[in-house]
């Protein structure tokens, strides 16, 4: 069983910053690509960022390029998302997703999400 737990969300004023965390635990052989998505109220879930196992390859959604930075610490099985210059329309639930190999094979897992609120 694999669990992804996000944390670090909260209430932040426009222009502010947060650092989100995604910690993986369980019977893990290897964590491959890790990703962040977000879902605003009444909208579909959208891709935010991803990072390869080595950390050498990262991708960002167009709306967050230059403001968000993804990183990871494989020793801690944790991904981080530094989010800066937040805007009210970025309010929503931020989800972590990871491709994980266990003794059952490869599977994609999701966390429960962490709420980010930016008041207008």
Order of alpha helices (4+ residues) and beta strands (2+ residues): beta-beta-beta-beta-beta-beta-beta-beta-beta-beta-beta
